[in-house]
Amino acid sequence: MPQTRDPLADIRARLRALVVAPVPSTMTQRAFARRAGVSNATISRFLQGKNVTVRDLFKVCAALGLRWRLTANGKGKRS
């Protein structure tokens, strides 16, 4: 059975590189949360692979310089 790829893996990887990278990281998780306009808990949940709202996901993407849109089948597509 083919494995399904986590569609958010790339976003998580970029966020980890920014806030969890080798010390000193580019910015703290709290600073990124502030920049994205979400709570620190939201960033923590997202990095752990837990659910966040679509609104918060879009805010995180925007803060990372990514744009996402939902297609008719509900799957995200980078543009």
N, C-alpha and C positions, 0 to 999 in steps of 0.2 A: 504494500500500500504506500503510495507516494506521501512524503511528508509535506505538510503545508507550511509555508514560510510565514513567520510573524510579520504582518505588513507594517508594524511599528518598530521593527528591529533597527532599521536605519536611523530613525529619529532618536531612539534610546541610545544608540551608539554615539551619535553626535552630541547628545546632551551629556552622556558620561564623559566624553572627551573634554567637554567644556568645564564640568563641575566636579568630576571625580578623578580626573587625570592625575598623574604623578604630582606630588606636592612640589612647588606651589601650583595649584590649578589656575586656570585662567580667571575664574571667579567662583565665589562660593555658591552653593545650592540656593541659599537664602537670597543672595544678590540676583541670581538668575530668576528666581520666582518673582521677585519684585519687578524685574525688567519685563517678564512675561505677563505680569498682572494676575498671577495666580498665587495660591498659598504655597508655603514651603511643604506642607503635607501633600499637596497635589503632586509636586515634583517628586517627592519621595515615593508616593504610590505608583506614579508612572514608571520610575526607574526600577521598581520592584516587579513590574509587569502587571500591576493591578489596574482595574478600570478607573478611567477618569472621564469626565463629561466631554462630549464632542466640542463644546465651546472652549474648554480648557486645552484640549488637544490642539485646536486651531491656534490658540494663543501661544502655546509652546512652539508650534511650527513657525509661527510668524516671528517669534523672538530668535529662532535659529536661522531665519532667513529662508524658510521653506514655505511653499504654498501647497495646500491640499484641497481637493474638492471631492465630494462624494458623488459617485456615479449612481445610475439607476439601481444597480444591484447592491448598493450599500458599501461597496469596497472602495477604499481610498485610491486616488491616483495623483501622483505628483505632477505638477505642471510648472 
